[in-house]
Amino acid sequence: MTGINRLKFINSLKQKKYRKQHQLFILEGEKLVDELLESRFEIHSVYASGEWISNHNSQHKPGYFPVYEIKESDLARVSSFKTPNKVLALARIPLFKLDYCNLKNKLTLVLDKVQDPGNLGTLIRSADWFGVDTVILSKDSAEITSPKVVQSTMGSIFRISFHYLDLPGLLKSPEIKDLPVFGAFINGSNIYSAVLQERGLVVLGNESRGISPGLEKLITKKISVPSFGHDAGSAESLNIAVAGSIILSEFRRRNNQAK
């Protein structure tokens, strides 16, 4: 593949259909690529400035994956940023196998039609921060391996497994029939006084419509983050990423105190 064709190929992966076709996604920047090098993800190729290659030469394993030196002007042509980084990499989209039995022993984040890339990236970071290593998404949620989401995860994408599933089918699964299912609602029970188990599924809904009606009836415990403003309830709602982060934090705080 010629240099120009490589650039065209990289640019094509900014579109979902080509990411799906080739099962590859883009990572930009020294932080993300350095974390990729240490991760379990399979690396397809790296495109970098001579300076980056020189600094990483001792860490590179010959034959493991190709590293192409690329001009800064060409990096700018394929970068998603106004100021391009020194390195860009392509990685295989991982195929994680969901262990239903393992779900019974931990806290799992479930996202129903979360559409905003920034929100999804923040929720991935929060899951990583609070030790939630499995994220399950509805098939119509935003794509984790899109450039905007990948960048906003700040490397947390490497430390969680993600699965796109039919959520009603998941919640009806006999393997997890006794597992508590917590759902975030405006009119749910105050999370600071609700009983929160150490294990279970935490479901967050769409930014504007919340949890789907078909999924709502499968929720076993509705919870909410109360407002403490002077005019309680004056804000329409919390941003879903903020609410999700608070909810995960409270689950961890409560169960750490119990130990």
Buried (B, 14 or more C-beta within 10 A) or exposed (E): EEEEEBBEBBEBBBEEEEBEEBBBBBBBBBBBBBBBBEBEBBBBBBBBBEEBBEBBEEEEEEEEBEBBBBEBEBBEBBBBEEEBBBBBBBBBBBEEEBEEEEBBEBBBBBBBBBBBBBBBBBBBBBBBBBEBBBBBBBEEBBBBBBBBBBBBBBBBBBBBBBBBBEBBEBBEEEEBEEBBBBBBBBEBBEBEEBEBEBBBBBBBBBBEEBBBEEBBEBBEBBBBBEBEEEEEEEEEBBBBBBBBBBBBBBBBEBBEEEE
